[in-house]
Amino acid sequence: MSFAVIHMKKFKSADIKGMQIHNQREKESQTNMDIDKERSSLNYDLLNHAPIDYDERIQQEIDERYLGERAIRKDAVKLCSFVVTSDKTFFDGLDPQEEKRFFEESVKFLQDRYGENNMVYAVVHKDEKTPHMHVGMVPITLEGKLAAKQFFGKKTELQQLQDKFHEHVTKKGFDLERGVSSDRKHMEAQRFKALSVKEEVKSLENELKEKLNDKQSLEKSVKDIEGRLSDLGKSLNHVKKVDEVEVKEKGGLVRSRTVELAQEDFEGIKTLAKVSEGLKIKSEQLEGYWIQEVQKNDRLKDENSMLKKENDRLRDENKELVRENTFLTRTLEKVKSYYKDKVKDFSHHVGAFKAQVLDKMGERLLKKHFTDEQEVNGAQIFLKVKENEKQEKRVSRGKDRGMDFER
């Protein structure tokens, strides 16, 4: 019987772009040979009607719902990615509608367990050997903290995830065995692991065998040819040139014209013919090598060209950002100079505005961001106001819970 497979992996900011490129097929993969580009149009996202920018979407959720008192660390886990699948046998037994329902029910399960608002994408891949789904989750708690540890810190959570997921899909009519957690060491775990990746392992083994066979047969063929050429080459030392062979013509008017030559000369001509055949095969083999190298060189040129364009674009973008930053800095200084004596505590307001922007960006408030002590004081006022607002929200939520309890 097939298994219900669900896995989870955590990602930090640096890894999110790569996940987006893979999920949305934004670039041709150089490592995953199982992707059939002609079938990529069959892929779909159950939560989004069009491709999204993962970084922007995740940051949007954090900006709107994060209530933590500290700035978010740069190495914080911002994405938990689930993979939902089974084996090829299971999917071969489903029609397209039932296959889609399986993935829809899987998304509902994750939304109910970890929060509907936390799920930002659910991409189904049908262009690989076995259909599967990648579901992205921003780990924001009910208290407004970005804390993957609160969701998956307990050792039992991933085991319970397997239990509850299997229970859910079984109730929805899918005949699957429960997946076995990777930390269980008994034989059933080994059986599950073998079955859940059976198709992929088999494919990789076949591919490896073909490549090894091709390489070994190719090397053997080349060695055979080189050996034959060497033997034939040695024998050429004893062979006359074709135009030196003495030929006697026989026959004429009545019977067909024939030629007569010495046995030694005849054997020499046969040797020359064999050498010619060997050289032809060797030439074709070398031509094959040359074509492969040309194709490889063309791919590298294309990749290099793409990287150069990307580098040029980033350099131009950086220049533009530097100009924009210079303009904004000078403008702000002019505004401060103009309103300094006209608006009371103007520098305090500027400091508060800077602190608000930095806080939204998830950056730490450092002294280098502020030009004088008055701006620093303004930033401190902003932090106090923010802390008071959070205090009021916590008190308000506590009252709401008390009212619900009384009802």
Wavefront OBJ file of the C-alpha trace (Angstrom):
o trace
v 0.000 0.000 0.000
v 1.098 3.597 -0.615
v 2.059 6.022 2.156
v 0.833 9.525 3.033
v 4.054 11.535 2.891
v 4.549 14.958 4.513
v 7.877 16.577 5.348
v 8.822 20.016 6.727
v 12.017 22.038 6.354
v 12.951 25.484 7.718
v 14.443 28.283 5.594
v 16.127 31.587 6.397
v 16.040 34.750 4.260
v 19.015 33.743 2.112
v 17.280 30.542 0.926
v 13.841 31.950 0.105
v 14.679 33.241 -3.388
v 15.978 29.819 -4.415
v 12.749 28.207 -3.231
v 10.773 30.696 -5.332
v 12.858 30.006 -8.447
v 12.409 26.242 -8.034
v 8.683 26.313 -7.220
v 7.691 28.749 -9.971
v 10.151 27.356 -12.563
v 11.712 30.781 -13.139
v 14.979 29.308 -14.447
v 15.886 26.049 -16.141
v 17.238 23.659 -13.524
v 20.776 22.400 -14.148
v 20.545 19.752 -11.401
v 17.019 18.266 -11.495
v 16.867 16.249 -14.695
v 13.428 14.857 -13.794
v 11.683 18.122 -14.716
v 9.800 17.826 -18.006
v 9.604 21.399 -19.323
v 6.812 20.515 -21.740
v 4.559 19.627 -18.766
v 5.443 22.629 -16.565
v 2.326 24.442 -17.784
v 0.302 21.853 -15.809
v 1.716 23.120 -12.481
v -0.575 25.313 -10.368
v -0.756 27.199 -7.061
v -3.821 26.548 -4.899
v -3.411 29.838 -2.987
v -2.320 32.263 -5.717
v -3.663 32.879 -9.216
v -0.323 34.183 -10.500
v 3.376 33.923 -9.559
v 4.345 35.920 -6.453
v 7.516 37.375 -4.980
v 8.157 35.177 -1.933
v 10.312 37.741 -0.107
v 7.748 40.517 -0.570
v 4.813 38.335 0.466
v 6.559 37.043 3.580
v 7.704 40.545 4.560
v 4.133 41.808 4.061
v 2.825 39.231 6.534
v 5.538 40.172 9.028
v 4.887 43.914 8.652
v 1.175 43.480 9.212
v 1.141 40.872 11.975
v 4.477 40.886 13.817
v 4.102 42.296 17.342
v 7.504 41.354 18.755
v 9.344 43.950 20.804
v 12.744 43.295 19.245
v 13.878 43.721 15.669
v 13.840 40.431 13.752
v 17.250 38.766 13.559
v 18.769 38.424 10.108
v 19.252 34.681 10.621
v 15.672 34.103 11.792
v 13.585 31.331 10.201
v 11.086 33.128 7.976
v 9.690 30.195 6.006
v 8.693 26.635 6.848
v 8.202 24.611 3.675
v 6.129 21.398 3.590
v 6.325 18.732 0.887
v 3.162 16.652 0.463
v 3.155 13.569 -1.779
v 2.849 9.789 -2.018
v 4.240 7.296 -4.519
v 3.522 7.028 -8.255
v 1.215 4.031 -7.766
v -1.147 6.101 -5.603
v -1.380 8.970 -8.085
v -1.759 6.637 -11.079
v -4.950 5.370 -9.401
v -6.506 8.856 -9.133
v -8.279 10.846 -11.824
v -7.249 14.551 -12.139
v -10.160 15.786 -9.983
v -9.367 13.386 -7.133
v -5.662 14.213 -7.351
v -6.436 17.929 -6.987
v -8.828 17.195 -4.099
v -6.031 15.310 -2.313
v -3.804 18.389 -2.463
v -6.678 20.733 -1.517
v -7.475 18.651 1.555
v -3.774 18.643 2.471
v -3.686 22.462 2.360
v -6.833 22.668 4.519
v -5.192 20.373 7.061
v -2.096 22.605 7.287
v -4.205 25.783 7.486
v -6.276 24.359 10.340
v -3.208 23.156 12.227
v -0.812 26.086 11.759
v -3.019 29.056 10.830
v -4.721 29.955 7.562
v -3.032 33.375 7.416
v 0.391 31.757 7.729
v 0.115 29.838 4.442
v 1.466 31.941 1.558
v 1.685 29.437 -1.325
v 0.716 25.859 -2.221
v 2.423 24.904 -5.497
v 1.581 21.559 -7.108
v 4.252 20.163 -9.451
v 3.012 17.819 -12.176
v 6.077 18.100 -14.413
v 8.156 15.586 -12.438
v 7.838 11.803 -12.211
v 5.602 11.853 -9.118
v 3.096 14.684 -8.411
v 3.838 16.584 -5.200
v 3.042 19.887 -3.499
v 5.206 22.547 -1.815
v 3.355 24.553 0.864
v 4.997 27.683 2.317
v 4.262 28.843 5.863
v 5.336 32.049 7.659
v 5.713 30.933 11.327
v 3.856 33.801 13.084
v 2.209 32.824 16.367
v -1.142 33.999 17.734
v 0.830 36.371 19.995
v 2.382 38.022 16.931
v 5.857 36.511 17.264
v 7.972 35.126 14.415
v 8.894 31.861 16.085
v 9.247 28.607 14.154
v 10.480 27.049 17.386
v 7.074 27.488 19.022
v 5.496 25.483 16.178
v 8.137 22.785 15.697
v 10.388 22.975 18.759
v 8.924 19.894 20.422
v 10.343 16.578 19.248
v 6.863 15.081 19.204
v 5.412 17.677 16.824
v 6.695 16.130 13.581
v 5.522 12.697 14.724
v 2.083 14.125 15.541
v 2.105 15.871 12.166
v 2.435 12.460 10.476
v -0.334 11.001 12.664
v -2.833 13.802 12.141
v -2.102 14.190 8.424
v -2.704 10.482 7.825
v -5.860 10.621 9.927
v -7.149 13.609 7.945
v -6.584 12.248 4.412
v -7.978 8.842 5.439
v -11.186 10.477 6.668
v -11.407 12.269 3.325
v -11.470 8.952 1.458
v -7.827 8.397 0.452
v -6.581 4.868 1.143
v -3.041 5.453 2.421
v -0.808 4.094 5.150
v 0.631 6.440 7.765
v 4.076 7.813 6.956
v 6.802 6.861 9.421
v 8.878 9.590 11.132
v 12.510 9.664 10.064
v 13.748 9.399 13.667
v 12.250 5.957 14.259
v 14.916 3.319 13.785
v 12.970 0.071 13.458
v 12.417 -1.930 10.264
v 9.100 -0.288 9.440
v 10.921 3.032 9.106
v 13.323 1.508 6.637
v 10.428 0.047 4.669
v 8.674 3.394 4.549
v 11.798 5.203 3.457
v 12.416 2.654 0.711
v 8.868 2.864 -0.600
v 8.438 6.634 -0.349
v 11.497 7.319 -2.525
v 11.317 4.136 -4.590
v 10.579 5.831 -7.890
v 13.292 8.457 -7.520
v 15.975 5.977 -6.448
v 15.098 3.626 -9.288
v 15.291 6.452 -11.780
v 18.657 7.635 -10.467
v 20.056 4.101 -10.491
v 18.971 3.541 -14.099
v 20.377 6.883 -15.155
v 23.669 6.168 -13.413
v 23.912 2.703 -14.965
v 23.279 4.117 -18.439
v 25.929 6.776 -17.969
v 28.445 4.267 -16.592
v 27.696 1.776 -19.353
v 27.997 4.464 -21.989
v 31.254 5.686 -20.522
v 32.713 2.199 -20.069
v 31.631 1.021 -23.515
v 32.914 4.250 -25.031
v 36.289 3.910 -23.336
v 36.497 0.237 -24.313
v 35.566 1.057 -27.891
v 38.200 3.767 -28.111
v 40.851 1.458 -26.620
v 39.891 -1.305 -29.074
v 40.149 1.095 -31.980
v 43.488 2.434 -30.762
v 44.780 -1.122 -30.364
v 43.620 -2.108 -33.846
v 45.108 1.045 -35.335
v 48.398 0.379 -33.558
v 48.555 -3.209 -34.867
v 47.572 -2.144 -38.355
v 50.013 0.731 -38.248
v 52.863 -1.643 -37.485
v 51.851 -3.824 -40.394
v 51.962 -0.828 -42.759
v 55.734 -0.908 -42.578
v 55.599 -4.063 -44.691
v 52.919 -2.903 -47.145
v 53.700 -1.396 -50.526
v 51.975 1.756 -51.638
v 48.990 1.078 -53.883
v 50.625 2.621 -56.931
v 53.677 0.378 -56.431
v 51.695 -2.888 -56.579
v 52.347 -4.869 -59.767
v 49.103 -5.826 -61.519
v 48.741 -8.196 -64.480
v 45.571 -7.954 -66.555
v 43.911 -11.095 -67.993
v 40.922 -11.734 -70.186
v 39.671 -9.638 -73.017
v 37.203 -10.096 -75.809
v 35.615 -13.388 -74.756
v 35.789 -13.473 -71.000
v 35.603 -10.712 -68.384
v 38.775 -8.775 -67.750
v 40.479 -9.673 -64.454
v 43.674 -8.668 -62.701
v 46.323 -10.786 -61.084
v 48.548 -9.640 -58.212
v 50.840 -11.260 -55.703
v 49.321 -12.714 -52.504
v 51.547 -10.444 -50.410
v 50.305 -7.356 -52.273
v 46.696 -8.474 -51.932
v 47.059 -8.845 -48.155
v 48.684 -5.416 -48.042
v 45.705 -3.799 -49.772
v 43.358 -5.536 -47.309
v 45.418 -4.083 -44.449
v 45.168 -0.583 -45.905
v 41.406 -0.981 -46.193
v 41.124 -2.002 -42.543
v 43.247 0.956 -41.461
v 40.994 3.256 -43.444
v 37.909 1.798 -41.725
v 39.512 2.228 -38.273
v 40.417 5.839 -38.999
v 36.853 6.527 -40.112
v 35.435 5.154 -36.829
v 38.000 7.110 -34.810
v 37.133 10.265 -36.728
v 33.413 9.817 -36.021
v 34.150 9.224 -32.321
v 36.264 12.373 -32.060
v 33.593 14.327 -33.895
v 31.077 13.197 -31.242
v 33.411 14.427 -28.492
v 33.847 17.731 -30.295
v 30.075 18.247 -30.657
v 29.561 17.584 -26.926
v 32.254 20.094 -26.012
v 30.806 22.702 -28.383
v 27.340 22.265 -26.839
v 28.799 22.487 -23.335
v 30.735 25.608 -24.310
v 27.572 27.188 -25.759
v 25.688 26.528 -22.511
v 28.474 28.102 -20.481
v 28.495 31.120 -22.786
v 24.732 31.542 -22.346
v 25.019 31.252 -18.563
v 27.923 33.694 -18.514
v 25.958 36.145 -20.650
v 22.962 35.905 -18.295
v 25.169 36.455 -15.247
v 26.840 39.442 -16.917
v 23.467 41.014 -17.700
v 22.303 40.396 -14.132
v 25.525 41.922 -12.802
v 25.118 44.992 -15.041
v 21.514 45.363 -13.924
v 22.479 45.161 -10.246
v 25.315 47.637 -10.741
v 22.969 50.120 -12.435
v 20.376 49.535 -9.730
v 23.004 50.168 -7.050
v 24.050 53.424 -8.700
v 20.444 54.515 -8.841
v 19.959 53.649 -5.168
v 23.085 55.622 -4.228
v 21.811 58.663 -6.157
v 18.378 58.306 -4.601
v 19.840 57.961 -1.113
v 22.031 61.041 -1.623
v 19.047 63.034 -2.867
v 16.859 61.998 0.076
v 19.605 62.702 2.616
v 20.271 66.170 1.236
v 16.566 66.916 0.964
v 16.002 65.897 4.577
v 18.867 68.134 5.729
v 17.400 71.078 3.784
v 13.959 70.445 5.282
v 15.427 70.244 8.784
v 17.360 73.460 8.258
v 14.250 75.240 6.977
v 11.835 74.074 9.683
v 14.288 73.968 12.587
v 13.241 77.366 13.952
v 9.683 77.283 12.606
v 8.415 74.000 14.083
v 8.895 73.183 17.728
v 10.942 70.032 18.361
v 11.198 69.368 14.629
v 14.288 67.131 15.031
v 12.336 65.023 17.539
v 9.668 64.417 14.886
v 12.305 63.500 12.294
v 13.851 60.988 14.714
v 10.445 59.454 15.437
v 9.683 59.136 11.704
v 13.060 57.469 11.066
v 12.481 55.036 13.922
v 9.035 54.150 12.563
v 10.407 53.425 9.077
v 13.314 51.344 10.434
v 10.913 49.402 12.653
v 8.676 48.571 9.672
v 11.735 47.370 7.749
v 12.678 45.065 10.642
v 15.997 46.864 11.133
v 17.651 47.590 14.475
v 17.681 51.218 15.596
v 21.350 52.256 15.672
v 22.908 55.644 16.395
v 24.297 55.864 12.884
v 20.734 56.264 11.617
v 20.303 59.560 13.496
v 22.214 62.792 12.964
v 21.981 64.308 16.446
v 20.804 63.706 20.010
v 17.437 65.330 19.331
v 16.661 62.729 16.662
v 17.758 59.978 19.081
v 15.364 61.387 21.689
v 12.572 61.394 19.112
v 13.282 57.728 18.324
v 13.119 56.856 22.012
v 9.751 58.586 22.284
v 8.484 56.485 19.357
v 9.640 53.271 21.064
v 7.837 54.230 24.277
v 4.614 54.973 22.376
v 4.882 51.647 20.541
v 5.438 49.771 23.800
v 2.369 51.436 25.350
v 0.252 50.448 22.325
v 1.384 46.828 22.618
v 0.567 46.887 26.331
v -2.920 48.158 25.559
v -3.424 45.441 22.905
v -2.396 42.720 25.336
v -4.755 44.073 27.984
v -7.545 44.310 25.400
v -7.012 40.727 24.233
v -7.070 39.568 27.843
v -10.430 41.257 28.375
v -11.824 39.705 25.193
v -10.788 36.234 26.333
v -12.464 36.867 29.689
v -15.702 37.850 27.968
v -15.609 34.723 25.802
v -15.108 32.596 28.889
v -18.090 34.200 30.639
v -20.315 33.503 27.665
l 1 2 3 4 5 6 7 8 9 10 11 12 13 14 15 16 17 18 19 20 21 22 23 24 25 26 27 28 29 30 31 32 33 34 35 36 37 38 39 40 41 42 43 44 45 46 47 48 49 50 51 52 53 54 55 56 57 58 59 60 61 62 63 64 65 66 67 68 69 70 71 72 73 74 75 76 77 78 79 80 81 82 83 84 85 86 87 88 89 90 91 92 93 94 95 96 97 98 99 100 101 102 103 104 105 106 107 108 109 110 111 112 113 114 115 116 117 118 119 120 121 122 123 124 125 126 127 128 129 130 131 132 133 134 135 136 137 138 139 140 141 142 143 144 145 146 147 148 149 150 151 152 153 154 155 156 157 158 159 160 161 162 163 164 165 166 167 168 169 170 171 172 173 174 175 176 177 178 179 180 181 182 183 184 185 186 187 188 189 190 191 192 193 194 195 196 197 198 199 200 201 202 203 204 205 206 207 208 209 210 211 212 213 214 215 216 217 218 219 220 221 222 223 224 225 226 227 228 229 230 231 232 233 234 235 236 237 238 239 240 241 242 243 244 245 246 247 248 249 250 251 252 253 254 255 256 257 258 259 260 261 262 263 264 265 266 267 268 269 270 271 272 273 274 275 276 277 278 279 280 281 282 283 284 285 286 287 288 289 290 291 292 293 294 295 296 297 298 299 300 301 302 303 304 305 306 307 308 309 310 311 312 313 314 315 316 317 318 319 320 321 322 323 324 325 326 327 328 329 330 331 332 333 334 335 336 337 338 339 340 341 342 343 344 345 346 347 348 349 350 351 352 353 354 355 356 357 358 359 360 361 362 363 364 365 366 367 368 369 370 371 372 373 374 375 376 377 378 379 380 381 382 383 384 385 386 387 388 389 390 391 392 393 394 395 396 397 398 399 400 401 402 403 404 405 406 407
